[in-house]
Amino acid sequence: MKGKGGVFKATSACKESTAHDRVFNTPLAEASIVGRAIGMATRGLKPVAEIQFFDYIWPAMMQIRDELCVLRWRSNGSFKCPACCA
């Protein structure tokens, strides 16, 4: 869906701008959204993951707490994870 921009259209302006190839929709599963953002961040990108429904925040929080926060420490400084979860 070109230009949709998520459930609440928070990223619709980004999707319609020149960043069309960098802004994309994901399945509605907050844990996988955050997990994908973590993976993208470890590859050098700077993703911003949009958490759409607070009811499903706890699986995403497990990804943030168990992966995102400790990645640099667990890799002894070899990896960094500059991701933002909004």
Buried (B, 14 or more C-beta within 10 A) or exposed (E): EEBEBBEEEEBBEBBBEEEEEEBEEBEEEBBBBBBBBBBBBBEEEEBEBBBBEEEBBEBBBEBBEEBBEEBEEEEEEEEEBEBEBE
